[in-house]
Amino acid sequence: MRILLVDDEQELVSTLAERLSMRGIEADWVGSADEALKQVETQQYDLAVLDVKMPKMGGIRLKQILDDKYPDMKFIFLTGHGSESDFQQGTSEFGVTDYLVKPVKIEVLIEKIKAAADKCKV
Amino acid sequence: MSLLEKLIPKFWEQTDEASGTYKYMFNFRRIWKQSVLITAAVALIPLLLIAAFDYRVTKDAMESEILLRTSRLVSNTRRTLSFFLDERRFALNFIIQDNTFDILYYPGRLDVIMDNLNKAKGEIIDLSLIDADGNMREYAGHYKMEGINYISQDWFRHVVREGVYISDVFLGFRNVPHFVIAIRHTSPKGQFYVLRASLDTEKLRDMLAQLEVSKQGDAFIINKQGILQTPSRYYGKVLEKMSLPVPEYSERTQVFETSDLNDKPMIIGYAYITDTPFILMIVKPKTEQMESWQSTRLKLSVFMIISITVILIVVLTMSTYLVNNIWLVDKKRVATLHHAEYDNKMASLGRLAAGVAHEINNPLAIINEKAGLISDLFTFKAEYAKDEKLLRLVNSIISSVERCAAITKRLLGFARHTEVSIRLLHLEDVINEVLGFLSKEAGYRSISVTVDAEPELPQIESDKGKLQQILLNLINNAFAAVEDGGQIEITVRRKNANTIMLNVQDNGCGIPEADIEKVFEPFFTTKSGKGGTGLGLSITYNLIHELGGTIYVNSIIGEGTIFLIALPIKSVMC
């Protein structure tokens, strides 16, 4: 399984990618939605972990675009918003695969990735 | 409460205009006073002026009317009296013209004439013929009169000079009040003689008695010395001096106002009867005359008093009612502004908190991941695995991050609840969340906070944000009230099928009895100087009521305070 991590906090996203790799999950990372769109051209990804709040284009918009192009791609959102209910309220229109609140626990993230992967395998 | 206290309207106490940021717009006492004064003045002053004017005008009219009436009466009576006396004079004149001295002197002639006169008139007492020397030559009448000489008497000299003489009333020889008319006649030969008749006063009295002089009025005749010629009711007997001063001479009828010996106001009308010694007097008491006017006055006065009372009552009631409503509306306005201000503050706080939380979350996340990576390196790479101390340090970093995360999460959760969202919640959970904010302060000051919730409490339908604010407020107040080492107890019990009781009790300084009623009023605070705005409890009160609950407070100075809150289990909000 190959994962793409998208977040404008590069320190965060690079470390996360490294930690995932240590656990046997191949992960690439980019620092913006534009870079992500370029990256998916060069490489195939099963799942993308997207930060919701990013400058220029946010995670939700990015997901919409990627969804059109790669309907099989799975998505997990990362959000810095405090309240889960607000997140659910704001994105219910767009269809949410899953989300996590920062700062994330790596184990929780891996669980969600594995759950998404299981779905693929069906 | 005494009646007066009941009547005093509530806004009477609201004298201070400057209460907090939002002031009452009016001084209600002053408005009320002004309203009452102006309305009453506008209603009453014209009424009183008209009444006074009417009083003046009708009094003057009445008085003139009385004087006029009296004057007319006097004039008419004087005319009648004059005619009466003239008639008798003419009769005598005719007799003396028609009969020569000799005829008159003829024995029995005077008797015949007197009888004839009395058939027509009936009041001649006697008739005498007097010669130029003053000797009585012939006499007709009941009394024995012989050989009298009048030459030296004033009356004789008068009649000789003037030709006619009318006397005052007197008793004379005959002890009966009468008066005398004498006529002098000069014969063609140049000789003169006098015919003298005595008349009784009965007819005069009758004439006066028939006058309509009102119940207490008095009509009588006096002479120029003030001696009564006819009987008077009040001013003396016949031939006594009247007890009123003699009015001064006037050709015409005169009427004037005066007062008698007892200072009673009187109306006196008089007329000098020309060519006689008589003055006609008609005396009426003024009050009797003014009676009808007085009774009308009385009725009007009663009406005025009732009207004024009614007007005053209406003015007072209306003014109180209006000003009271103004006060109520203004009160509402001020309260609404308070609430809006509070909401504003909370919203600002919320935004601030959210901003802070967001800012912090990202670096937190980074720390988390870096520490996590270090921990991973220890786990996955053999060369670091053995250093337990380093592992511990890293874990400590990670747990601190988790603590921060919990705090920011809480902050954001609190600040977000500005809109109403009703959910099922466990009250105990909400309490504990709020206590989480204050746990550090409790720790520093060694304040023990216990939460005692009944087991198996049902969830309540309520708004989490409002509950958090209510609890935060009450617990903060409790913290402010207790000293270091104090105790705060929060109990939650099910009161009945629909209500949960939440009590927040402290063993702090307590609230004085005088202040207890005011604690829920906006801007009431004892925290001045320490940054207290006084908004907390009044907002708390409103929030609880918005949730459909109630709040009471009990306190003993020096021992502590307890707030008792009842909340409905089922939400009352739409």
Interface residues (C-beta under 8 A of the other chain):
Chain A: E9 E11 L12 T15 L16 E18 R19 M22 R23 G80 H81 G82 S83 D86 V101 K102 P103 V104 I106
Chain B: A354 A357 H358 N361 N362 L364 A365 I366 I367 N368 E369 K370 G372 L373 D376 L377 F380 V401 A405 T408 K409 L411 L412 G413 R416
